[in-house]
Amino acid sequence: MPKLNRIALTVSRRLKNKTLVIRSLHEGPTFSDTLLLHACFQVLTDYVRDCGESNLQDKADNSRDIALRELKELYDYWTQLRPLLISKEELAHEYEDRLEVAELREQRKSQDKMHLTRLIELRQFMTPV
């Protein structure tokens, strides 16, 4: 597996600096769309870990609690399912099955787009629990 490339973005907000360390990027060149994807999901990952995973599930059925459960599902996609998709891709690449690699890559990109869009729609609920 390639080495992880940690990128830190510093944002100045009302005289306070906030650094976002993106832990999921691999070493090598990074395109803007990939950086944006990983930055958004790093914000989600930090949010879930700060709030505690258990605080994002099994609550009442108001719109905020439903949104929090969806955020947890997005977190699970990013931290559990997506790495499996990447592993399948790498395995197909190892066996030089180019058609399979292309299909898996497109499947992952489609899933990424769908989940990123949902994350953007739910961002307003990412306040302290």
C-alpha positions as CSV (number, residue, x, y, z in Angstrom):
1,M,0.0,0.0,0.0
2,P,1.4,3.5,-0.8
3,K,2.6,5.7,1.9
4,L,0.1,8.2,3.2
5,N,0.7,11.8,2.3
6,R,-0.4,14.2,5.1
7,I,-1.5,17.6,3.9
8,A,-2.2,20.3,6.3
9,L,-4.5,23.2,5.4
10,T,-4.5,26.2,7.7
11,V,-7.6,28.4,7.8
12,S,-7.6,31.7,9.7
13,R,-10.9,32.5,11.4
14,R,-11.3,35.4,13.8
15,L,-7.7,35.4,14.8
16,K,-7.7,31.6,15.5
17,N,-5.9,29.2,13.2
18,K,-7.5,25.8,12.4
19,T,-5.3,23.2,10.7
20,L,-7.0,20.4,8.8
21,V,-4.7,17.4,8.5
22,I,-5.9,15.2,5.7
23,R,-4.8,11.7,6.6
24,S,-6.3,9.7,3.8
25,L,-4.2,11.0,0.8
26,H,-1.5,8.8,-0.6
27,E,1.9,10.0,-1.6
28,G,2.2,11.5,-5.1
29,P,0.5,14.2,-7.1
30,T,-2.9,15.2,-5.9
31,F,-5.5,16.7,-8.2
32,S,-7.8,19.4,-6.9
33,D,-10.9,17.2,-7.1
34,T,-9.2,14.5,-5.0
35,L,-8.0,17.1,-2.5
36,L,-11.5,18.5,-2.2
37,L,-13.0,15.0,-1.7
38,H,-10.5,14.0,0.9
39,A,-10.7,17.4,2.7
40,C,-14.5,17.1,3.0
41,F,-14.4,13.6,4.3
42,Q,-11.5,14.5,6.7
43,V,-13.8,17.2,8.2
44,L,-16.5,14.6,8.6
45,T,-14.1,12.1,10.1
46,D,-12.8,14.6,12.6
47,Y,-16.4,15.6,13.5
48,V,-17.5,12.0,14.1
49,R,-14.5,11.3,16.2
50,D,-14.9,14.5,18.2
51,C,-18.6,13.8,18.8
52,G,-18.2,10.1,19.4
53,E,-19.7,7.6,17.1
54,S,-22.3,6.4,19.6
55,N,-23.7,10.0,19.8
56,L,-24.6,9.9,16.1
57,Q,-27.0,6.9,16.2
58,D,-30.1,5.5,18.0
59,K,-31.7,8.8,18.8
60,A,-35.2,10.3,18.3
61,D,-36.6,10.7,14.9
62,N,-36.4,14.4,14.5
63,S,-34.7,15.8,11.4
64,R,-31.4,16.5,13.2
65,D,-31.1,13.0,14.6
66,I,-31.9,11.5,11.2
67,A,-29.2,13.7,9.6
68,L,-26.7,12.6,12.3
69,R,-27.4,9.0,11.5
70,E,-26.8,9.7,7.8
71,L,-23.5,11.4,8.7
72,K,-22.5,8.3,10.6
73,E,-23.4,6.2,7.5
74,L,-21.2,8.5,5.3
75,Y,-18.4,8.1,7.9
76,D,-18.8,4.3,7.7
77,Y,-18.6,4.5,3.9
78,W,-15.4,6.6,4.0
79,T,-13.6,4.6,6.7
80,Q,-14.8,1.0,6.0
81,L,-16.5,0.5,2.6
82,R,-14.3,2.7,0.4
83,P,-11.0,1.1,1.6
84,L,-12.5,-2.2,0.5
85,L,-13.3,-0.9,-2.9
86,I,-9.8,0.4,-3.3
87,S,-8.4,-2.9,-2.2
88,K,-10.5,-4.7,-4.9
89,E,-9.2,-2.2,-7.4
90,E,-5.6,-2.8,-6.4
91,L,-6.1,-6.6,-6.6
92,A,-7.6,-6.3,-10.1
93,H,-4.6,-4.1,-11.1
94,E,-2.2,-6.7,-9.7
95,Y,-3.8,-9.4,-11.9
96,E,-3.7,-6.9,-14.8
97,D,-7.4,-7.1,-15.4
98,R,-7.7,-3.6,-17.0
99,L,-11.4,-3.9,-17.7
100,E,-12.1,-4.9,-14.0
101,V,-9.9,-2.0,-12.8
102,A,-11.8,0.5,-15.0
103,E,-15.2,-0.8,-13.8
104,L,-14.2,-0.7,-10.1
105,R,-12.7,2.8,-10.5
106,E,-15.9,4.1,-12.1
107,Q,-18.0,2.4,-9.4
108,R,-15.8,4.0,-6.7
109,K,-15.9,7.5,-8.3
110,S,-19.7,7.2,-8.7
111,Q,-20.1,6.3,-5.0
112,D,-17.7,9.1,-4.0
113,K,-19.7,11.6,-5.9
114,M,-23.0,10.4,-4.4
115,H,-21.6,10.4,-0.9
116,L,-19.9,13.8,-1.2
117,T,-23.1,15.3,-2.5
118,R,-25.0,14.0,0.5
119,L,-22.3,15.2,2.8
120,I,-22.5,18.7,1.4
121,E,-26.3,18.6,1.8
122,L,-25.9,17.5,5.5
123,R,-23.2,19.9,6.5
124,Q,-25.6,22.2,8.3
125,F,-26.1,19.5,10.9
126,M,-22.4,19.2,11.7
127,T,-22.6,21.2,14.9
128,P,-21.6,20.0,18.4
129,V,-23.9,17.2,19.6
